[in-house]
Amino acid sequence: MPAVTSRLASPLSLRPRTSESKRVVRRVSSQSLLDGERELVIQHQGSEYHLRLTRNDKLILTK
């Protein structure tokens, strides 16, 4: 009979959490970003990204 291999997580994933994984992520509401508009242009490393609010109130980010 062949040996059964375990599909459990590797020991690396079982390390205790470090302070880096507990950092607080800044949250910004889409309403405050769009400020009543339906599109926002974000400049990042020389490129422009468009954040759009769709008719179904979904957000789409395109380059």
PDB file with one MODEL, atoms N, CA, C and O in Angstrom:
MODEL        1
ATOM      1  N   MET A   1       0.842  -1.172   0.000  1.00  0.00           N
ATOM      2  CA  MET A   1       0.000   0.000   0.000  1.00  0.00           C
ATOM      3  C   MET A   1       0.895   1.246   0.000  1.00  0.00           C
ATOM      4  O   MET A   1       1.843   1.306   0.783  1.00  0.00           O
ATOM      5  N   PRO A   2       0.619   2.258  -0.867  1.00  0.00           N
ATOM      6  CA  PRO A   2       1.469   3.452  -0.920  1.00  0.00           C
ATOM      7  C   PRO A   2       1.332   4.289   0.342  1.00  0.00           C
ATOM      8  O   PRO A   2       0.305   4.271   1.021  1.00  0.00           O
ATOM      9  N   ALA A   3       2.390   5.017   0.632  1.00  0.00           N
ATOM     10  CA  ALA A   3       2.382   5.886   1.817  1.00  0.00           C
ATOM     11  C   ALA A   3       1.400   7.027   1.606  1.00  0.00           C
ATOM     12  O   ALA A   3       1.290   7.565   0.504  1.00  0.00           O
ATOM     13  N   VAL A   4       0.706   7.383   2.638  1.00  0.00           N
ATOM     14  CA  VAL A   4      -0.260   8.482   2.578  1.00  0.00           C
ATOM     15  C   VAL A   4       0.475   9.768   2.921  1.00  0.00           C
ATOM     16  O   VAL A   4       1.139   9.860   3.954  1.00  0.00           O
ATOM     17  N   THR A   5       0.352  10.755   2.051  1.00  0.00           N
ATOM     18  CA  THR A   5       1.003  12.034   2.332  1.00  0.00           C
ATOM     19  C   THR A   5      -0.033  13.001   2.879  1.00  0.00           C
ATOM     20  O   THR A   5      -1.188  13.022   2.454  1.00  0.00           O
ATOM     21  N   SER A   6       0.406  13.777   3.806  1.00  0.00           N
ATOM     22  CA  SER A   6      -0.478  14.751   4.438  1.00  0.00           C
ATOM     23  C   SER A   6      -0.562  16.011   3.596  1.00  0.00           C
ATOM     24  O   SER A   6       0.443  16.443   3.031  1.00  0.00           O
ATOM     25  N   ARG A   7      -1.728  16.599   3.504  1.00  0.00           N
ATOM     26  CA  ARG A   7      -1.914  17.848   2.772  1.00  0.00           C
ATOM     27  C   ARG A   7      -2.078  19.019   3.738  1.00  0.00           C
ATOM     28  O   ARG A   7      -2.692  20.029   3.394  1.00  0.00           O
ATOM     29  N   LEU A   8      -1.535  18.883   4.935  1.00  0.00           N
ATOM     30  CA  LEU A   8      -1.610  19.963   5.908  1.00  0.00           C
ATOM     31  C   LEU A   8      -0.657  21.079   5.516  1.00  0.00           C
ATOM     32  O   LEU A   8       0.244  20.883   4.700  1.00  0.00           O
ATOM     33  N   ALA A   9      -0.858  22.233   6.095  1.00  0.00           N
ATOM     34  CA  ALA A   9      -0.007  23.383   5.818  1.00  0.00           C
ATOM     35  C   ALA A   9       1.431  23.089   6.207  1.00  0.00           C
ATOM     36  O   ALA A   9       1.694  22.321   7.132  1.00  0.00           O
ATOM     37  N   SER A  10       2.348  23.704   5.498  1.00  0.00           N
ATOM     38  CA  SER A  10       3.764  23.518   5.822  1.00  0.00           C
ATOM     39  C   SER A  10       4.068  24.147   7.166  1.00  0.00           C
ATOM     40  O   SER A  10       3.320  25.013   7.620  1.00  0.00           O
ATOM     41  N   PRO A  11       5.146  23.735   7.812  1.00  0.00           N
ATOM     42  CA  PRO A  11       5.501  24.302   9.120  1.00  0.00           C
ATOM     43  C   PRO A  11       5.713  25.818   9.066  1.00  0.00           C
ATOM     44  O   PRO A  11       5.512  26.504  10.068  1.00  0.00           O
ATOM     45  N   LEU A  12       6.116  26.347   7.905  1.00  0.00           N
ATOM     46  CA  LEU A  12       6.324  27.793   7.787  1.00  0.00           C
ATOM     47  C   LEU A  12       5.039  28.564   8.046  1.00  0.00           C
ATOM     48  O   LEU A  12       5.080  29.655   8.615  1.00  0.00           O
ATOM     49  N   SER A  13       3.906  28.018   7.642  1.00  0.00           N
ATOM     50  CA  SER A  13       2.653  28.731   7.824  1.00  0.00           C
ATOM     51  C   SER A  13       2.145  28.645   9.263  1.00  0.00           C
ATOM     52  O   SER A  13       1.166  29.302   9.618  1.00  0.00           O
ATOM     53  N   LEU A  14       2.807  27.839  10.085  1.00  0.00           N
ATOM     54  CA  LEU A  14       2.372  27.675  11.467  1.00  0.00           C
ATOM     55  C   LEU A  14       3.136  28.574  12.435  1.00  0.00           C
ATOM     56  O   LEU A  14       2.960  28.474  13.650  1.00  0.00           O
ATOM     57  N   ARG A  15       3.985  29.454  11.898  1.00  0.00           N
ATOM     58  CA  ARG A  15       4.740  30.363  12.758  1.00  0.00           C
ATOM     59  C   ARG A  15       3.799  31.339  13.449  1.00  0.00           C
ATOM     60  O   ARG A  15       2.752  31.690  12.905  1.00  0.00           O
ATOM     61  N   PRO A  16       4.170  31.776  14.648  1.00  0.00           N
ATOM     62  CA  PRO A  16       3.352  32.793  15.318  1.00  0.00           C
ATOM     63  C   PRO A  16       3.343  34.081  14.499  1.00  0.00           C
ATOM     64  O   PRO A  16       4.306  34.392  13.799  1.00  0.00           O
ATOM     65  N   ARG A  17       2.263  34.810  14.596  1.00  0.00           N
ATOM     66  CA  ARG A  17       2.152  36.062  13.850  1.00  0.00           C
ATOM     67  C   ARG A  17       3.161  37.071  14.370  1.00  0.00           C
ATOM     68  O   ARG A  17       3.420  37.160  15.571  1.00  0.00           O
ATOM     69  N   THR A  18       3.722  37.827  13.441  1.00  0.00           N
ATOM     70  CA  THR A  18       4.660  38.878  13.826  1.00  0.00           C
ATOM     71  C   THR A  18       3.903  40.197  13.914  1.00  0.00           C
ATOM     72  O   THR A  18       2.752  40.292  13.488  1.00  0.00           O
ATOM     73  N   SER A  19       4.546  41.195  14.460  1.00  0.00           N
ATOM     74  CA  SER A  19       3.899  42.502  14.580  1.00  0.00           C
ATOM     75  C   SER A  19       3.580  43.077  13.201  1.00  0.00           C
ATOM     76  O   SER A  19       2.646  43.868  13.068  1.00  0.00           O
ATOM     77  N   GLU A  20       4.349  42.690  12.164  1.00  0.00           N
ATOM     78  CA  GLU A  20       4.095  43.189  10.817  1.00  0.00           C
ATOM     79  C   GLU A  20       2.725  42.745  10.311  1.00  0.00           C
ATOM     80  O   GLU A  20       2.050  43.508   9.619  1.00  0.00           O
ATOM     81  N   SER A  21       2.307  41.535  10.640  1.00  0.00           N
ATOM     82  CA  SER A  21       1.016  41.040  10.168  1.00  0.00           C
ATOM     83  C   SER A  21      -0.147  41.661  10.931  1.00  0.00           C
ATOM     84  O   SER A  21      -1.300  41.494  10.533  1.00  0.00           O
ATOM     85  N   LYS A  22       0.133  42.376  12.020  1.00  0.00           N
ATOM     86  CA  LYS A  22      -0.925  43.002  12.809  1.00  0.00           C
ATOM     87  C   LYS A  22      -1.055  44.492  12.515  1.00  0.00           C
ATOM     88  O   LYS A  22      -1.749  45.194  13.251  1.00  0.00           O
ATOM     89  N   ARG A  23      -0.414  44.994  11.468  1.00  0.00           N
ATOM     90  CA  ARG A  23      -0.464  46.420  11.190  1.00  0.00           C
ATOM     91  C   ARG A  23      -1.867  46.849  10.784  1.00  0.00           C
ATOM     92  O   ARG A  23      -2.637  46.061  10.234  1.00  0.00           O
ATOM     93  N   VAL A  24      -2.180  48.078  11.055  1.00  0.00           N
ATOM     94  CA  VAL A  24      -3.498  48.612  10.737  1.00  0.00           C
ATOM     95  C   VAL A  24      -3.469  49.184   9.327  1.00  0.00           C
ATOM     96  O   VAL A  24      -2.574  49.956   8.981  1.00  0.00           O
ATOM     97  N   VAL A  25      -4.442  48.807   8.524  1.00  0.00           N
ATOM     98  CA  VAL A  25      -4.542  49.299   7.156  1.00  0.00           C
ATOM     99  C   VAL A  25      -5.501  50.483   7.133  1.00  0.00           C
ATOM    100  O   VAL A  25      -6.605  50.415   7.673  1.00  0.00           O
ATOM    101  N   ARG A  26      -5.067  51.558   6.504  1.00  0.00           N
ATOM    102  CA  ARG A  26      -5.894  52.762   6.416  1.00  0.00           C
ATOM    103  C   ARG A  26      -7.110  52.490   5.541  1.00  0.00           C
ATOM    104  O   ARG A  26      -6.985  51.871   4.485  1.00  0.00           O
ATOM    105  N   ARG A  27      -8.276  52.943   5.965  1.00  0.00           N
ATOM    106  CA  ARG A  27      -9.518  52.765   5.208  1.00  0.00           C
ATOM    107  C   ARG A  27     -10.051  54.124   4.783  1.00  0.00           C
ATOM    108  O   ARG A  27     -10.078  55.070   5.570  1.00  0.00           O
ATOM    109  N   VAL A  28     -10.479  54.210   3.507  1.00  0.00           N
ATOM    110  CA  VAL A  28     -11.041  55.440   2.960  1.00  0.00           C
ATOM    111  C   VAL A  28     -12.338  55.065   2.255  1.00  0.00           C
ATOM    112  O   VAL A  28     -12.363  54.105   1.484  1.00  0.00           O
ATOM    113  N   SER A  29     -13.404  55.796   2.503  1.00  0.00           N
ATOM    114  CA  SER A  29     -14.676  55.480   1.849  1.00  0.00           C
ATOM    115  C   SER A  29     -14.636  55.899   0.381  1.00  0.00           C
ATOM    116  O   SER A  29     -13.994  56.886   0.024  1.00  0.00           O
ATOM    117  N   SER A  30     -15.319  55.146  -0.450  1.00  0.00           N
ATOM    118  CA  SER A  30     -15.369  55.480  -1.872  1.00  0.00           C
ATOM    119  C   SER A  30     -16.063  56.826  -2.079  1.00  0.00           C
ATOM    120  O   SER A  30     -15.725  57.561  -3.007  1.00  0.00           O
ATOM    121  N   GLN A  31     -17.034  57.151  -1.219  1.00  0.00           N
ATOM    122  CA  GLN A  31     -17.728  58.441  -1.337  1.00  0.00           C
ATOM    123  C   GLN A  31     -16.763  59.600  -1.137  1.00  0.00           C
ATOM    124  O   GLN A  31     -16.844  60.601  -1.849  1.00  0.00           O
ATOM    125  N   SER A  32     -15.855  59.479  -0.184  1.00  0.00           N
ATOM    126  CA  SER A  32     -14.909  60.567   0.046  1.00  0.00           C
ATOM    127  C   SER A  32     -13.882  60.650  -1.089  1.00  0.00           C
ATOM    128  O   SER A  32     -13.413  61.740  -1.414  1.00  0.00           O
ATOM    129  N   LEU A  33     -13.532  59.520  -1.691  1.00  0.00           N
ATOM    130  CA  LEU A  33     -12.606  59.547  -2.818  1.00  0.00           C
ATOM    131  C   LEU A  33     -13.255  60.170  -4.056  1.00  0.00           C
ATOM    132  O   LEU A  33     -12.659  61.023  -4.713  1.00  0.00           O
ATOM    133  N   LEU A  34     -14.462  59.745  -4.365  1.00  0.00           N
ATOM    134  CA  LEU A  34     -15.127  60.211  -5.584  1.00  0.00           C
ATOM    135  C   LEU A  34     -15.747  61.596  -5.419  1.00  0.00           C
ATOM    136  O   LEU A  34     -15.934  62.302  -6.410  1.00  0.00           O
ATOM    137  N   ASP A  35     -16.065  61.994  -4.206  1.00  0.00           N
ATOM    138  CA  ASP A  35     -16.575  63.333  -3.906  1.00  0.00           C
ATOM    139  C   ASP A  35     -17.728  63.736  -4.832  1.00  0.00           C
ATOM    140  O   ASP A  35     -17.739  64.839  -5.379  1.00  0.00           O
ATOM    141  N   GLY A  36     -18.698  62.828  -5.001  1.00  0.00           N
ATOM    142  CA  GLY A  36     -19.876  63.118  -5.811  1.00  0.00           C
ATOM    143  C   GLY A  36     -19.713  62.858  -7.300  1.00  0.00           C
ATOM    144  O   GLY A  36     -20.689  62.928  -8.047  1.00  0.00           O
ATOM    145  N   GLU A  37     -18.507  62.561  -7.739  1.00  0.00           N
ATOM    146  CA  GLU A  37     -18.256  62.256  -9.155  1.00  0.00           C
ATOM    147  C   GLU A  37     -18.376  60.758  -9.385  1.00  0.00           C
ATOM    148  O   GLU A  37     -18.526  59.994  -8.432  1.00  0.00           O
ATOM    149  N   ARG A  38     -18.311  60.330 -10.648  1.00  0.00           N
ATOM    150  CA  ARG A  38     -18.401  58.910 -10.969  1.00  0.00           C
ATOM    151  C   ARG A  38     -17.060  58.337 -11.417  1.00  0.00           C
ATOM    152  O   ARG A  38     -16.946  57.136 -11.662  1.00  0.00           O
ATOM    153  N   GLU A  39     -16.042  59.194 -11.525  1.00  0.00           N
ATOM    154  CA  GLU A  39     -14.730  58.728 -11.968  1.00  0.00           C
ATOM    155  C   GLU A  39     -13.634  59.527 -11.277  1.00  0.00           C
ATOM    156  O   GLU A  39     -13.783  60.717 -10.999  1.00  0.00           O
ATOM    157  N   LEU A  40     -12.525  58.833 -11.008  1.00  0.00           N
ATOM    158  CA  LEU A  40     -11.366  59.438 -10.361  1.00  0.00           C
ATOM    159  C   LEU A  40     -10.126  58.923 -11.071  1.00  0.00           C
ATOM    160  O   LEU A  40     -10.028  57.729 -11.356  1.00  0.00           O
ATOM    161  N   VAL A  41      -9.173  59.809 -11.363  1.00  0.00           N
ATOM    162  CA  VAL A  41      -7.920  59.395 -11.979  1.00  0.00           C
ATOM    163  C   VAL A  41      -6.854  59.347 -10.889  1.00  0.00           C
ATOM    164  O   VAL A  41      -6.643  60.316 -10.159  1.00  0.00           O
ATOM    165  N   ILE A  42      -6.183  58.190 -10.795  1.00  0.00           N
ATOM    166  CA  ILE A  42      -5.117  57.986  -9.818  1.00  0.00           C
ATOM    167  C   ILE A  42      -3.800  57.899 -10.584  1.00  0.00           C
ATOM    168  O   ILE A  42      -3.666  57.079 -11.492  1.00  0.00           O
ATOM    169  N   GLN A  43      -2.835  58.729 -10.228  1.00  0.00           N
ATOM    170  CA  GLN A  43      -1.516  58.670 -10.848  1.00  0.00           C
ATOM    171  C   GLN A  43      -0.614  57.812  -9.982  1.00  0.00           C
ATOM    172  O   GLN A  43      -0.491  58.029  -8.777  1.00  0.00           O
ATOM    173  N   HIS A  44       0.019  56.823 -10.626  1.00  0.00           N
ATOM    174  CA  HIS A  44       0.901  55.895  -9.902  1.00  0.00           C
ATOM    175  C   HIS A  44       2.083  55.549 -10.788  1.00  0.00           C
ATOM    176  O   HIS A  44       1.913  54.956 -11.853  1.00  0.00           O
ATOM    177  N   GLN A  45       3.273  55.914 -10.356  1.00  0.00           N
ATOM    178  CA  GLN A  45       4.527  55.606 -11.053  1.00  0.00           C
ATOM    179  C   GLN A  45       4.472  55.938 -12.542  1.00  0.00           C
ATOM    180  O   GLN A  45       4.865  55.130 -13.384  1.00  0.00           O
ATOM    181  N   GLY A  46       3.988  57.120 -12.852  1.00  0.00           N
ATOM    182  CA  GLY A  46       3.954  57.583 -14.240  1.00  0.00           C
ATOM    183  C   GLY A  46       2.784  57.075 -15.067  1.00  0.00           C
ATOM    184  O   GLY A  46       2.681  57.415 -16.246  1.00  0.00           O
ATOM    185  N   SER A  47       1.906  56.277 -14.489  1.00  0.00           N
ATOM    186  CA  SER A  47       0.728  55.778 -15.209  1.00  0.00           C
ATOM    187  C   SER A  47      -0.537  56.344 -14.575  1.00  0.00           C
ATOM    188  O   SER A  47      -0.544  56.736 -13.408  1.00  0.00           O
ATOM    189  N   GLU A  48      -1.601  56.379 -15.364  1.00  0.00           N
ATOM    190  CA  GLU A  48      -2.900  56.818 -14.854  1.00  0.00           C
ATOM    191  C   GLU A  48      -3.854  55.636 -14.763  1.00  0.00           C
ATOM    192  O   GLU A  48      -3.961  54.830 -15.688  1.00  0.00           O
ATOM    193  N   TYR A  49      -4.534  55.550 -13.647  1.00  0.00           N
ATOM    194  CA  TYR A  49      -5.542  54.522 -13.414  1.00  0.00           C
ATOM    195  C   TYR A  49      -6.874  55.224 -13.203  1.00  0.00           C
ATOM    196  O   TYR A  49      -6.933  56.268 -12.553  1.00  0.00           O
ATOM    197  N   HIS A  50      -7.938  54.657 -13.747  1.00  0.00           N
ATOM    198  CA  HIS A  50      -9.268  55.244 -13.631  1.00  0.00           C
ATOM    199  C   HIS A  50     -10.126  54.392 -12.700  1.00  0.00           C
ATOM    200  O   HIS A  50     -10.346  53.206 -12.949  1.00  0.00           O
ATOM    201  N   LEU A  51     -10.599  55.009 -11.638  1.00  0.00           N
ATOM    202  CA  LEU A  51     -11.525  54.354 -10.716  1.00  0.00           C
ATOM    203  C   LEU A  51     -12.915  54.855 -11.078  1.00  0.00           C
ATOM    204  O   LEU A  51     -13.208  56.043 -10.944  1.00  0.00           O
ATOM    205  N   ARG A  52     -13.767  53.949 -11.537  1.00  0.00           N
ATOM    206  CA  ARG A  52     -15.105  54.331 -12.010  1.00  0.00           C
ATOM    207  C   ARG A  52     -16.185  53.667 -11.179  1.00  0.00           C
ATOM    208  O   ARG A  52     -16.049  52.527 -10.736  1.00  0.00           O
ATOM    209  N   LEU A  53     -17.266  54.416 -10.978  1.00  0.00           N
ATOM    210  CA  LEU A  53     -18.463  53.900 -10.325  1.00  0.00           C
ATOM    211  C   LEU A  53     -19.451  53.532 -11.422  1.00  0.00           C
ATOM    212  O   LEU A  53     -19.845  54.390 -12.212  1.00  0.00           O
ATOM    213  N   THR A  54     -19.857  52.260 -11.482  1.00  0.00           N
ATOM    214  CA  THR A  54     -20.761  51.802 -12.540  1.00  0.00           C
ATOM    215  C   THR A  54     -22.215  52.139 -12.218  1.00  0.00           C
ATOM    216  O   THR A  54     -22.532  52.602 -11.122  1.00  0.00           O
ATOM    217  N   ARG A  55     -23.081  51.900 -13.182  1.00  0.00           N
ATOM    218  CA  ARG A  55     -24.526  52.119 -12.969  1.00  0.00           C
ATOM    219  C   ARG A  55     -25.073  51.229 -11.870  1.00  0.00           C
ATOM    220  O   ARG A  55     -26.073  51.565 -11.235  1.00  0.00           O
ATOM    221  N   ASN A  56     -24.418  50.084 -11.639  1.00  0.00           N
ATOM    222  CA  ASN A  56     -24.848  49.145 -10.600  1.00  0.00           C
ATOM    223  C   ASN A  56     -24.131  49.382  -9.272  1.00  0.00           C
ATOM    224  O   ASN A  56     -24.135  48.517  -8.397  1.00  0.00           O
ATOM    225  N   ASP A  57     -23.518  50.552  -9.127  1.00  0.00           N
ATOM    226  CA  ASP A  57     -22.795  50.940  -7.909  1.00  0.00           C
ATOM    227  C   ASP A  57     -21.644  50.002  -7.567  1.00  0.00           C
ATOM    228  O   ASP A  57     -21.383  49.734  -6.394  1.00  0.00           O
ATOM    229  N   LYS A  58     -20.962  49.507  -8.589  1.00  0.00           N
ATOM    230  CA  LYS A  58     -19.740  48.716  -8.410  1.00  0.00           C
ATOM    231  C   LYS A  58     -18.556  49.602  -8.777  1.00  0.00           C
ATOM    232  O   LYS A  58     -18.700  50.550  -9.548  1.00  0.00           O
ATOM    233  N   LEU A  59     -17.376  49.289  -8.219  1.00  0.00           N
ATOM    234  CA  LEU A  59     -16.169  50.028  -8.549  1.00  0.00           C
ATOM    235  C   LEU A  59     -15.318  49.223  -9.518  1.00  0.00           C
ATOM    236  O   LEU A  59     -15.147  48.015  -9.356  1.00  0.00           O
ATOM    237  N   ILE A  60     -14.783  49.910 -10.536  1.00  0.00           N
ATOM    238  CA  ILE A  60     -13.896  49.280 -11.499  1.00  0.00           C
ATOM    239  C   ILE A  60     -12.646  50.139 -11.603  1.00  0.00           C
ATOM    240  O   ILE A  60     -12.733  51.354 -11.780  1.00  0.00           O
ATOM    241  N   LEU A  61     -11.474  49.503 -11.491  1.00  0.00           N
ATOM    242  CA  LEU A  61     -10.205  50.189 -11.637  1.00  0.00           C
ATOM    243  C   LEU A  61      -9.547  49.696 -12.915  1.00  0.00           C
ATOM    244  O   LEU A  61      -9.296  48.500 -13.063  1.00  0.00           O
ATOM    245  N   THR A  62      -9.259  50.622 -13.853  1.00  0.00           N
ATOM    246  CA  THR A  62      -8.617  50.268 -15.108  1.00  0.00           C
ATOM    247  C   THR A  62      -7.410  51.151 -15.335  1.00  0.00           C
ATOM    248  O   THR A  62      -7.315  52.256 -14.801  1.00  0.00           O
ATOM    249  N   LYS A  63      -6.491  50.646 -16.135  1.00  0.00           N
ATOM    250  CA  LYS A  63      -5.287  51.407 -16.478  1.00  0.00           C
ATOM    251  C   LYS A  63      -5.527  52.155 -17.758  1.00  0.00           C
ATOM    252  O   LYS A  63      -4.640  52.865 -18.233  1.00  0.00           O
TER     253      LYS A  63
ENDMDL
END
